[in-house]
Amino acid sequence: MGWLEYYKLEPWGEAPAYWRNAMLASITANAHRSKGPVFKMEDFIPDFLKPKPKKQTTEDHKNALVGLFEWAKRKGLAKEKGQ
């Protein structure tokens, strides 16, 4: 087994440590909060380690609108053209 395979099984270094500490920090913060939004692990992770959001394409937008229209048709809120 090479180092890369071993790292995938048992990661080491600062990135896994940030995630472990973020888990503990979010648990502690949520245990001591009175009201307001719930803290997530991502709230305690440095920006350079946060997952990057996927860029939406026009195909993604089209699929979302088609899905919304299909849902509206099933609910009786929209009609096909010519109806």
Contacts in CASP RR format, 6 or more apart in sequence:
PFRMAT RR
TARGET T0000
AUTHOR 0000-0000-0000
METHOD contacts of the structure
MODEL  1
MGWLEYYKLEPWGEAPAYWRNAMLASITANAHRSKGPVFKMEDFIPDFLK
PKPKKQTTEDHKNALVGLFEWAKRKGLAKEKGQ
15 49 0 8 1.000
18 45 0 8 1.000
18 46 0 8 1.000
18 49 0 8 1.000
19 41 0 8 1.000
19 45 0 8 1.000
19 49 0 8 1.000
21 44 0 8 1.000
22 41 0 8 1.000
22 42 0 8 1.000
22 43 0 8 1.000
22 44 0 8 1.000
22 45 0 8 1.000
23 41 0 8 1.000
25 39 0 8 1.000
25 44 0 8 1.000
26 39 0 8 1.000
26 40 0 8 1.000
26 41 0 8 1.000
26 43 0 8 1.000
26 44 0 8 1.000
29 39 0 8 1.000
29 43 0 8 1.000
29 44 0 8 1.000
30 38 0 8 1.000
30 39 0 8 1.000
33 39 0 8 1.000
42 50 0 8 1.000
69 78 0 8 1.000
72 78 0 8 1.000
73 79 0 8 1.000
73 80 0 8 1.000
END
